[in-house]
Amino acid sequence: MNIATRPRREPIVSARDIVNRFGKQEVHDKINLDVMPGEILGIAGGSGSGKSVLLKTLTSLHRPTAGAVLLNVKRVDTIARAEKASLLGVLFQQGALFSSLSVVQNVMLPLREHTDLPADEQQRVATMKLELAGLTAESGIKSPSQLSGGMIKRAALARALALDPRILFLDEPTSDLDPLIASGIDALIKQLNQSLGITVVIVTHDLATLFTICGRVAVLVDKKITVGTLDNLMRSRHPWIREFLHGPRAQGALAARRRSHGNG
């Protein structure tokens, strides 16, 4: 098959002309975004730029003022709950684990809601997802209040993985973590992407995450979106993007990326 006749890959997520307005405040003005199967896409932007709002829009947790989101070429707001749950998993800021449940019970929730598996099988699958996220089976019997910040993120990631989704949406997965633990979360996300082929969309202000694991980055600024590789974005003339990607913290993240690539 030659290049001219090679079929074009369809985006797994496609946002078209998205407008998000809250009262008189307009956060997004006709933004467009395609997420390709198997990629890790970062979403960045300043405070108030609407990063989390965009993530909620992409997952249909928020209905936009105008525009549409397609998931697997279907409008996301028309997909049945069970089908949507099997397609996407979401990690919320701060983990959003239920304090009244044990860790393994938190991971079992999607299985209880969307499958007919018996309870012992649900627990077996949940324990397997915890181990996949880097937690021991013993962690599962604890309550969320007994976990460290990094362990809470991993438990929340295990819950997002419970139904074997094709897409992971992660809202600030490394926020409030020390650099070493955050690096471990980044490595886990990259491993899941490479070993399972899961598409990942990450909202983050963590430059280390953007520089080390994201193939492309979508930057929200001035109600619009600019999407590209970091190498392309670093050539942007937009003042905010230049300051964001050329400041001291960015230079440290870029040096870490070079060291990582240099070590294979």
Secondary structure, DSSP 8 states (H G I E B T S, - for coil): --GGGS-----SEEEEEEEEEETTEEEEEEEEEEE-TT-EEEEEE-TTS-HHHHHHHHTTSS--SEEEEEETTEEGGGS-HHHHHHHEEEE-TT----TTS-HHHHHHHHHHHH----HHHHHHHHHHHHHHTT--GGGGGS-GGGS-HHHHHHHHHHHHTTT--SEEEEESTTTT--HHHHHHHHHHHHHHHHHH--EEEEE---HHHHHHH-SEEEEEETTEEEEE-HHHHTT---HHHHHHHHSHHHHHHHHHHHHHHHT-
